[in-house]
Amino acid sequence: MRDWIGHTGEIPGFTATLFYHPGLDATVVVLINSDVASGGCPPQIPTLAKSRRNGPCDVPANLISAALADALGKPIPPPPTP
């Protein structure tokens, strides 16, 4: 069975994700009015002053959809590294 099918997107001030899992027949859609990353980000990536500091550095929609997929028992695999 295939894993999650979908994509992410962002424009200044906004991030979004849309993923579908055929085995679960479940769709996860996250729309966030923020593009500020959080997590273990390198110093050159701006984060909020009270941002979480642990975990991967990513934008809010990606982090939330990953948490929802984990809660459904089917983690979204990380994107391939270039």
C-alpha positions, 0 to 999 in steps of 0.5 A, spaced: 500 500 500 502 506 498 504 512 503 501 519 503 500 522 497 500 530 497 504 536 497 506 542 501 506 549 499 508 556 502 507 564 500 510 569 504 506 569 511 502 562 509 504 555 509 499 549 507 499 541 506 495 537 503 496 529 504 491 523 502 493 516 505 489 510 500 490 505 506 486 509 511 482 513 506 484 519 510 486 526 508 489 531 512 489 538 510 493 544 514 492 551 512 496 556 517 497 563 517 504 563 518 511 561 515 515 562 521 519 556 522 521 553 529 525 547 532 532 546 531 533 551 526 540 554 524 542 561 526 540 564 519 533 561 519 529 566 523 524 563 528 519 566 533 523 568 540 518 563 544 519 558 539 520 551 540 527 549 540 527 541 539 525 537 533 526 538 526 526 545 523 520 546 519 514 551 518 508 550 522 503 547 517 509 541 515 510 540 523 502 540 524 501 535 518 506 530 521 504 530 528 497 528 525 499 523 521 503 520 526 497 520 531 493 516 525 499 511 525 502 512 519 508 517 519 509 522 513 516 520 510 521 526 510 522 529 503 528 527 500 535 530 501 537 534 495 
